[in-house]
């Protein structure tokens, strides 16, 4: 049985989304924004199509979310992937003028935050040595480090103000990093360097050319293209 519209709506109504709240430039990701996506799906403004590929995809030209292949009930990794694409729908619905790279990074941050809410695990290794791991693996490590370090996961009302995730020694082992969200430059910190080609983005394991636009409107209205793409 394929992943359907009902599965997407169940994901968008997950109470765990109340623990996600962050912004990246103009992009705001929180439970209220996900409710807007659900409302658009209910109203038929966004259609959901069951897909046959390993990856889900949101088309802002067609206002269509194509699910990945899979069988319900969905595990948290399947739901996290759908929420990644729903983050692109949030940008489209709000007509925010953002860089495509920011749009994609927001999707990854959503995907990782939800995954950690569903199944928390510490960052391993706590410091990433230069040259270790694939480009995708280093990207995932960096996104996870950002989510953990900057507290993307909102605590439950029943939790104390500070919930220790690991020992203080683990947190002290971090080396601060800085991410530059500009295509074709490096994301660097004192002990790591992440570089990506200017004309492509390694997206969930596949190297793809960036699409012309993620919007059904003119590219200049919603998505700006970075130079020198």
N, C-alpha and C positions, 0 to 999 in steps of 0.2 A: 504494500500500500504506500503510495508516494506521500511526500510532505505537501500538505494542502493549506488553503487559506485559513482553515480553523486552527491548524498548528501554529501558524504565524500569529494569529490573534491571541492564542493562549500564551505564546511567548511574550507578546506585548502587554499582556495583563498580569504577568508574573509580579507578585509583590516585591521581589528582590530588586526590581528596577527603582524602587523608592530609595535604594541605597547608592544609586549612581547619580552623581551631580558634579559636573566639571564643565569648563569652557575652554575653548582653543580659539583665540581671537573672537570673531563674531559667533562662532559655533557654540551653541549651548546644548548640552546633553543631560537630560534629566527625565524623570517620570512623566512630567507634563508634556514634554516634547514627544515622547513615545506615544502618549495618548493621542496626540494630533495625528500621528501615523496610523494608529488604529482607527481613528474616526474616518480618515480618508479611505481606508480599506473597507470599512463598513459601508461608506457612502458610494463606493465604486469608483472613487477618483483615482485610487491606486488599485490595479488588478494584481492578483497573485496567481502565478502559473507554476505548476509542478515541473521541476526541471530534471534532467537526466545527467548533469555534470556533477563533478565532485564539489564545485564551488557554487554558492549562490551569487546572484548579481542583481543590482537595482539599475534599471534604465530610466533615467530622468527624461529622456526623449519620449518614451512610450508610457511613462508613469506606470511601470510594471516591475514587480519584484518576482524574479525567477528563483525558485528555491533550489537548493542542492538536492541530489538524489538521497534517499534515505527512507527509513520506515519508522513511523510513530510507534510507541511514544519516543519523543526526542530526548537525547541526553543533553547535558549542559553544553557540550562542545557544539552540537548542532544548533542549539538555541543561541549561543554566543555568535555563531556565524551569521544567523539571520539578523541579530541585533546590529552587527557590523553594517549590513546592507541597509537596515532601517535608519542608521545614522546618516547615510547618504540621502535617504528620503527626508529626514529632518531638514537638512540643508536645502533641499529642493522645495519643500513646502514653504519654508520661511523666505525663500528667494534671497538668501544671504550671498553677498558677493565675496567669495573666498577663493584662495588658491586651491587648485585640485589636490596638491600635496597635503595641505592642511585638512582637507576633506577626508583624505585617505588615512592620515594619522589619527584623526578623531575616531574613525571606524575601528582602527586597531586598539585605541585606548578603551573604547567601549567593550570590544570583544574580550580584552584581557581583564578589565574590571569585573565584568560579569562572571568570567571563568573563575576568578579568585574568590568571588562571593560564593559561588557554588562549590568550589573545591580548593580551599586555600592551601598554598604550599610556599615555602620560603624561596628566596632567590638562590639558585645554584648555578655556577659558583657565585659567592657574594661579590667578587671582583672578577671581571672578565679579562683574562690576559690577551694581549695583542695577538691577532692571527688565529685565535681559537674559534672554531665553529664556522658554519656556513653563513653567507650573507643573511639568509632568512632567520637562522638561529640567533645571530647577533641582533637582528632587528627585534625579535621576540623578547630576548633578554633585556634589551634597552627599554622597550615598552613596559615590561613587567617592573623594572627598576623604578621607572617614573611613577607607575601606579602605586607601588608600595611606599616609596619615599615621600611622595607628596599627598598621601592620604586621599586617594580618589574614592575609596569605599567609605560611605557614611556609616557611622555606628548605629546599631539598633537603639531604640529608646530605652530598652532594658539594660544596655551595656553601660559600664562606668565610662567617664570621660576619656580615659586612656586604656585601651585594651592592648596589652603586650602581645605582639605576634611571635616574637622570638626573644632570645636573651639579649641583654644590652650589648654584649660582646659582638653579636651578629650585626647589629645596627652600626656599631662603631667601625666595623670592617669595611663599610661602604666608602668608596671614593666618589665625591660629587662629580656629576657629569653635566654637560650642557648640550642640548639638542638644538641645532639650527635647522629650521623647517624651510630650507631653500633647496630645490632640486639641483643636483649636480655638485653640491658642496659636501663637505664631510660633517658627520655628527661625531664630535670628539669630546674626550675627557682625558684626564691625565694618564689613564692607563688603557685607553682604547681608541680605535679609530674606525668609524663606519662610513664607507663611501659607496655611493650608488651612481650609476650612469645618468647623465643629464637627460637622456631621451627615453629612459625606461624606468619602471618601478617594479621591484620584485615583490609580488603580491601573493601571499599565501603559497609560496613555493614555485610560482610561475613568473617568468620574466615577461612582462607585457608592455606594449607601447601604451602611453597614456591616451585615453580617449579624447576626441575633439572637445567634448563638453559633457558635463553631467547634468545638463538642464535641457528641458524642452524649449526654453526661451533662448534668446540669442546669447552666445557665450559672454559677451561683454556685460550682460545684465547680472549674471549669477556667478560664473566661474571664470576667474582670470587665469591666464596661462603664464607661468613664469618664464622669464628669459633664461637660457636661449632656446627653449623648446619650440 
